[in-house]
Amino acid sequence: MKLMYQQMLAFLTVTITALAIVGVLFTQFTTKMVEDNAYSQLNRFAIAVAEETMRFEESDGSFAYFETTELDTDSSLLKVQGIDFTLYGADQQAVYPHKGKVATAKITDAEWQSLKNHKIIQKRSADSDSARTLDVIKPFFDKNNKLIAVVVAREATSSVSDNLIMLRKNLLVAFLISTLAVIMLSFIFSRLIVNRLRLIQIVTRRVADGDYTARVHLKGRDEIVSLADDVNTMTLSLRSQEDEIEAQEERRKEFMANASHEMRTPLTTISGIIEGLQYDVIPDDDKQHSYDLIKTEADRLSRLVKDNLDYERLRQNKLVLKKEHFDAVSLLEGLLDQLRSKADLAGDTLKFDGYGQVMTYADRDRFIQIIFNIVNNAIQFTENGVITVDAWRETDRSVFTVADTGIGMSDDQVSKIWERYYKADESRTKRGETGLGMAIIRQLVEVHDGTIQVESTLGVGTTFTVTLPDRPQR
């Protein structure tokens, strides 16, 4: 069943059930109220009849006699309304109507006893001809608390039933009108809900077909609007992921092209030299140089393969760290000594501002790899400048900075340097570089639960800050 019809059926079921319950309760309440009003009216008629007929002595106020001459007129008027009455004296004999004129209401002995005890009796009864009536039997007493009269006022239930039947008819008409109104309103509300859901359905189908620009435009604060917002958020995320995948694919293609070129060049060189050595066409004086070239090109291939293997291990969380506590200062000093000759070729000055001991908790080899790559990168993009390495302790952590006065980077370049295969300046990138260096550095820092930050100004220089938290020895 479609959602709209389900909604309509739910609205209709709830409303009809509520109307039925209210109708039954209202009918019962109204029936009780109509009967109570009838009893109250009969009670007033009984009082009026008694007051009109009873006569008292002027001397002592005692009861004298009944005056019934005016009751014929009253009886005729009440008959029209379906009401009749009977007046009894204290001797339980009917005073009005007179015998043989109209059948009088009968009062049982038990009822007489209750009347003498000042009880007013209200009941339903039936005549010999099965005519049903509502009866009020009311006693009257003199000032000495002596029973002097009893009035029985009766009303045919047909008059009450007519009022109730009319009431039920009106209630049924109201119920039918309400049901029709509910059907119309439930159709309108269900259609509104379904139309809003249909908008979401249309957008999700477009997204499923690859259109990540689709958006659901709904206003409000209900659950459907929240669902629409979630769909829009999902679409934005998919769009962002698609852009990232496209960018990664472009960089992958670029990397594969660069890697193929870089691998082909050293392989061609190595193959040519080996062929020359094989056929002894290389002079003895040049053989050592040839061996050096083979070693250089083999190292280049090894570095290319190693960077890719390192990145994949990091990406798949397969790198195993051997963390230990060590003094980073001595390692940094040795590392800078290794790179000093390369810095001299670029006209750069390497400075180390650290002093004392900087106890660090990390994998020693990976720590050297992180700092080596950052300093090597600084040398590559700095000419005739200064590269400063610093190290110090903070609470529960070690902090290292590498600052250079090189070419710097733009904000766009800074935002991309952690991406795979990205090269900030192709013209200054050494042949054989893979573009994986900074991505590997960042992941190495993160697997140490550390952080790495970069601040750079184009044409001024760049500063990298690495923070490694302490961990207890195991």
N, C-alpha and C positions, 0 to 999 in steps of 0.2 A: 504494500500500500504506500502511495506517495506520502511524503511528509506533510503536505498541506492538508490532506484528508485525515491524517492521523491527528494533526492539531485541531482540526474542526471537530472530529469525533470526541477528542478529549474535552474541548471547551463545552460542547453540547452535553456530554455525559455529566460533567460536573454541574453545569447550570440546571439541567433538568432535575438531577437528584436534589439539588438545593431547593429548587422551586417546589418539588413534590413534598419535601420535608416541611418547608414553610407552609405549603398549602394545607397539609394534614393538621399541623399544629394550629394554624389560623382557623380552620374549620372547627376543630374541637374547642378552641378558645371562644369562638363566636357563638357556637351552640350553647356553651355554658353561660355566656353573657346574655344571650337572648332569653334563656330559661330563667336566669336570675332576675332579669328585667320583668318578665311575665309574673313571677312570684311576687316581686315588689309591687307591681301594679295591682295584683289581686289583693294584696295585703291592704293597700290604700282603699280599694273598693269596699273591703270588709269593714274597715274603720268608718268609712262614710255611711254605710248601711246601718251600722250599730248606732252611730251618733244621731242619724235621722229618725230612728224608730224608738229608741229608749227614752222614757219619760220618768222624772224623779219628783218626789214630794218637795214642795217649797219649804215646808217647815223643818224637816230634818235631813233632806237630801237623799232619802232612801229611795230605792227603785219602786216605781208605781205600776207602769204598764208599758206595752208596746203600741206604737202608733204606726200602722202599716198602710194607711190609705194612699200615701204618695209612692209606695214601692212599685205599684203596677207601672207607673210611668217610667221609673228608673229601670225596671226590669226590661221593659220594651226597648229602651235605648241601648242597654248593655247587650241585649240579645243580638242586635245588629252587629255588634263587635265580636260575637261568639262567646259572650260571657254570661253566666247565670249565677245566681246565689241562692242560698237557703239560710233562713234565720231560725235558730233553735232557742228555746227557753231553757231555764235551769232544770226543768223536769224532763229534758231530753225530747220534748215534743216539738214538732215543726210549727213555728209561728207564721212563717211565710216561706213559700207559697202555701196556700191552704190545701188540705187534702182533697184529692180528686181534680185539682186544677192543673198542677204540674208535678211530675215525679221529683221527689226531693232527694238530696244526697244523703247517703247513709253514713253514720259514724259508729264505729265498733266500740264495744265496752272498753277495750284497752286504750282506744284513742280518747274516750271520755275521761279515763283516769289520768292520762297525760295532760289533757286540757285543764283539769282541776288543779294540776300542779304547775299551771301557768306556762305550759309548753305550746308553742305555735307549730302546727303540723303542716309540712309541705310535702306533697307526694304526687305521683302519677297514678291514675286510676282508669277504670273502664266501666261504662254503663252496660246494661244488659244487652243493648244493641251493638256492643263492641266499639262504641265511640270513646276514644281515648281523650282524657282531659288532664290538665294540671290543676291541682287542688291546693288551696290554702285554707286551713281550718284555724280560726283565731278566736280565743276566749276573751270575754270581757267581765270584769269584776266591779262590785260597788266599793265604796270607801271602807267597808268592813272586810274587804278581801273575800267576798262571797260571790261565787259564780252566778251571773244573772243572764248571760246570753252567749251563744256561739254562732258565728257566721262562717258559712262555707262558701267561698268564692271559687268558681270553676271556669276554666277557659279551655276550649277545645284545642288539642294539639295541632289540629289542621291549620289553624291560623299561624302558629309558630313555625310549623313545617313549611308553610308557603313562603315565609320570610327566609328560612334556611335554604329552601330550594332555589329561590331567586339569588341568594348570596352565593351558593355553589355555582350556579350558572355564570354569574358575573366573574367568579374566581376562575372558572374554566376558560372563559373568554380571555381573561387577563393572562392565564397560563399559555394559551395558544399564541397570543400576540407576543408574549415574552419569548416563547420558543422561536418564533419567526425572527424576532429581533436578534436573538442569540445566534441563530444560524447565519444571518447576514453579517453580524459583527465578527463572529468566529472566522467566516470566510475572508473578511477584510484583513483581520489581524494575521491570520495564517498566511494569506497572500503576501503581506508585508514581510513576514519572517522568511518565507520561502524565497522571495525575490532577493533579499539581502544575502541569503545563503547561496543563491544562484550566482550572484556577482563573485563570491569567493570561489565557487566552482569553476567559473569561466577563467578566472585568473590562474587557478591551480592547473587547469588544463593547458593554458598558455605556457606556464612555467615548465610543465612536463614536456612540452614540445620544444623547450630550449629558449623561450623568450623570457629572459630574466629582467626585462624592463617593465613587465606588467605590474600594476599596483591595484590594490583594492581601496576605493575611496568611500569610506563610510564614516558617519558622524554619530556621536553618542557615547555612552559609558557602560553599555551592557556587555554580556558575554560574547555576542556576535561581533561587536566592534573589537573586543580583545582578541578574538580569533583572527579577524582581519589584520590587526596590527602584527600578530604573530606570523601570519602569512607574508606580510610585507617585510618583516625582519628576516624571515627565511629567504625570501627572494633576494634581498640585498646581500645576504651572506653568500648565496649561490652566485650572484653576480660578481661579488668580490673574489670568490674562489675561482670563478671562470677566468677573471682577469689575471689572477695570480698564476693559474695553470698556463694561460697563454704566454705570460711573461716568462715563466719557467721553461716552457717549451722553446721559446725563442732563444733563451740563454743556453738551453741544452743543445739546440742546433748549432749555435755559435761555438759552444764548447767542443762539440763533436768535430766541427770543421777545424777549430784551432788545434784540438788534440790530434786529429788526423794529420794536419800539416806538421805539427811539432814532432810527431812520431815518425812521419815519413822523412823529415830532414835528417835527424840523427841516424836513422836506419840506412838512408842512402849514403851518408858519410861513412858510417861503419862498414857498410858493404863495399864501398869503393876502396877504402884503405885496406881491408882484408884481401880484396882481389889483387891489389897492388903488391901486398906482401906475399901473396900466394905465388904470383908469377915473377917475383923478385924484380919488379920495375921501380921500386922505391930505393933510392940510394941509402947506403948505410948511415950517412950523416942525418938523414931525415926520418929514420925508423923510430927513434925515440919520440920525436914530435908526433909521428903517426900514432904511436901507442898512447900518448897523452890525449890526442884527439878522440881516440876510441873510448878512453876512460871518461872524458868529459861528456861525450854524447851518451854513453851508457848511464852515467849519473843523471843526466837529464831525463832519460826514459824512466829510470828508477824513481825519480822524484814525481814524475807525472803519475805513475802507477800508485805510488805510496800515498799521494794526496787523495786520490780517488778512493783508495781502500780505507784511509782514515775517515774520510767524510761519510762513507757508507756505514762503517762500524758505529760512528757517532750517531748517525741518523737512526739506526736500528737499535740503539742502546746495547751494543755488543762489546763496547770498549770496557776493558777491566782496568781499574785504577789501582795502583799500589801506593796508597797514601802513607806518608810518614812525616815526622817533624824534622826540619832541617833549617840551617841558617841560610837565608836567601842572599845575603850580601856577598858571601864568598862565591856563590854560583854566578851572580850578576857580574862581579868583577872579572871572572874568567870568561864569561860570555862576551863582554865588551872587548876584552883583549883579542878574542877571535875575530871580531867584526871591525877592529880598528883599521886594519889594512884596507878593507873595502871602503870604509868611511874616508880614509886618506885619499883614495883614488877619486872620490867625489868631492874632495875639498871640504869635507865635513869634520867637525870636532865632536868627539864623543865625551860626555861628562857624566860622572856618577856622583850624586849628591848624598847618597845613603852613607850612614856611619853606624858603628857599633854592630849589634846583632839584630836581625829581623827574623824571628822564628816563624816559620810558615808550615802549615799543614797541607800537603798536596802530594801529588805524584811528581817525583823529582824530574823525570824525563819529560813529562807533559808540561810541567812548569817552564822548563828550559825552552820547549817548543813554542809556548805562548809568547814569552818575552823575545825570543830570537826572531820570530816572525814579525812582531810589532817593530822592533828596532831595525830589522832588515828592510821592512816596508818604509820606515822613516828615512833610511839612507837612500833608498831608491827614488824617493820624491823630494829629496833635499840636495841642493848643490851649494857648496861654499856656505854652509850654515852650521847651526849648533843643534846637536841632539842630546837632550838631558834626560838621564834615567834617575829616578828617585824611589826610595823605599822607606816605609816607616810602619810602626805598629799603632793600631787603635784598639779600642776595647773589643776583645774577642775576634780580631781580624787583622790581616796584613794588607797593606795598600801599596800599589806600585804604579808609577806614572812614567810615561815615555812622551816627552814633548819635543817637537822639532820646529824649526823655522823655515819649513819648506813651502811648497806651492799652496798648501791648504786645500780645502774642499768647499763646494757650495752646499747649501742645505739639502738639495736634491741628491747630491752625491753621498752626503752623510747618511741619508735615509736608505741608501741602497747598498752600502759597502758590506752589509752582512749577508747579502743574497748570493746564492751560488752562481759561479761563473762570471760575476760582475767585476769589471776592471775600470777603475776610476779614470785613468788616463792611458789609453792604448799606446800613445806615442812614447810614454815613459816606462811602460811595462816591459820588463826583461823578456826576451824571447824564451819560450818554454814555460812561462808562468801560466797556471791553469785558471786563475780567478777563484780558486777554492780556499785560498789562505785565510782570509778574514772570516769566512763562514766556519772554517775548522776552528779558528781561535775562539770564536764566540761559543761554539758548542763545547769546546774543552773547558772554558770557564764555567759554563752552566752545569756540566757534569760534576764540577767541584763545588756546586751550590754557591758559586760566586757571581759577581756582576762585572760587566765591562761597559764603560761609557766613553764616548768620544766627543770632543769639542773642537771645532775647526772654523777657521776664518780664511776665506779664499785670498791667497796672496800673502798671508801672514804666517800660518802654521797650524799644526794639529797636535792635540794632546789626548792620549789614551790613558784611561784610569782603570786598573784591574783591582778588584777587591776579592780576597779569598778568606772565608770565615774559618775560625779555628774549630777543630774537632779533637776530642780526647784520643789519646793513643790506645790502640787495641792490643 
